[in-house]
């Protein structure tokens, strides 16, 4: 196969419509698995799980599993249960994240922990993790099990790493990239890679899809960290400035701190440890970011990783699946701007 090069930048706003259309039939099957496996004789479990699962999420990670299978012309159905497992892993981490962060909003709705309390939210997250592993075991592939269980462990490590870096203004850019590579990109990478395993493709194709997912995941998180400062609650589906008030040292903060004068650096030191968290402080933080071009710089980094994702699948044949995967990268970078 000859590689075709696609560069980021296109006419008109990119959309998830192509990938959603591509996998619509498969996604119905995945949603059936999700609905079936979130059931329990304990009524609180499906009620709480359904609060988030039915909460309007894009289902991007399972859609990537399905779209990558389309890219490889996989004719079977094994990927349906595995895509559901991917979504359960993601949902479990969101439930746990909201407890850790004390979040009030998720996808524009009250978070499960606010509605049902922290103990129930953590335990239902554990239930969904368990369901995901049941689905992996049912698939019967040790390789798939290794990829997804490995990703689950890396995600947990990334979350702990982020927790230990919280309120530390001296967090380096490399450390930050390590954190998002673990807590976000690892599941994107695994979701894509398992398609090559079920399609019985060689390791080269596995690694290509892994690289696509990993770089897309990093780009996705970089954009998330930028729009925490410049978007609005309706667009994000969460409270504006959550990262700022939580003392999360994300790339926009790292760059603003590095480029700031002594007075500005003192502000960032105070803000990140939790002494400057008012709406006025958030407005000043955003002003400093605009002044030093840190949001634009962060989005430019996202474009860099997005291009790496697109380059990773250059060797696959042209078609609807490849076009949809490329446009998914474009969408991840352009959303909310």
GIDAMO-V730309 format. One record per backbone hydrogen bond with DSSP energy under -1.0 kcal/mol. CO is the residue of the C=O (numbers start at 0). NH is the residue of the N-H. If there is no record, write none. Layout:
((CO	NH) (CO	NH))
This chain:
((15	19) (16	20) (17	21) (18	22) (22	26) (23	27) (24	28) (25	29) (26	30) (27	31) (28	32) (29	33) (30	34) (31	35) (32	36) (33	37) (35	38) (41	44) (42	46) (43	47) (44	48) (45	49) (46	50) (47	51) (48	52) (49	53) (51	54) (58	62) (59	63) (60	64) (61	65) (62	66) (63	67) (64	68) (65	69) (66	70) (67	71) (68	73) (69	72) (76	79) (77	81) (78	82) (79	83) (80	84) (81	85) (82	86) (83	87) (84	88) (85	89) (86	90) (87	91) (88	92) (89	93) (90	94) (91	95) (92	96) (93	97) (94	98) (95	99) (96	100) (97	101) (97	102) (103	110) (105	108) (108	105) (110	114) (111	115) (112	116) (116	120) (117	121) (118	122) (119	123) (120	124) (121	125) (122	126) (123	127) (124	128) (125	129) (126	130) (127	131) (128	132) (129	133) (130	134) (131	135) (132	136) (133	137) (134	138) (135	139) (140	144) (141	145) (142	146) (143	147) (144	148) (145	149) (146	150) (147	151) (148	152) (149	153) (150	154) (151	155) (152	156) (153	157) (154	158) (155	159) (156	160) (157	161) (158	162) (159	163) (160	164) (164	167) (167	170) (171	175) (172	176) (173	177) (174	178) (175	179) (176	180) (177	181) (178	182) (179	183) (179	184) (183	187) (184	188) (185	189) (186	190) (187	191) (188	192) (189	193) (192	195) (192	196) (193	197) (194	198) (195	200) (196	199) (201	205) (202	206) (203	207) (204	208) (205	209) (206	210) (207	211) (208	212) (209	213) (210	214) (211	215) (212	216) (213	217) (214	218) (215	219) (216	220) (217	221) (218	222) (219	223) (220	224) (221	225) (222	226) (223	227) (225	228) (226	230) (227	240) (231	235) (232	236) (236	107) (238	241) (240	244) (241	245) (242	247) (246	166) (247	249) (249	253) (250	254) (251	255) (252	256) (253	257) (254	258) (260	264) (261	265) (262	266) (263	267) (264	268) (265	269) (266	270) (267	271) (268	272) (269	274) (270	273) (277	281) (278	282) (279	283) (280	284) (281	285) (282	286) (283	287) (284	288) (285	289) (286	290) (287	291) (288	293) (292	296) (293	297) (294	298) (295	299) (296	300) (297	301) (298	302) (299	303) (300	304) (301	305) (302	306) (303	307) (304	308) (305	309) (306	310) (307	311) (310	313) (312	315) (313	3) (318	322) (319	323) (320	324) (321	325) (322	326) (323	327) (324	328) (325	329) (326	330) (327	331) (328	332) (329	333) (330	334) (333	336))
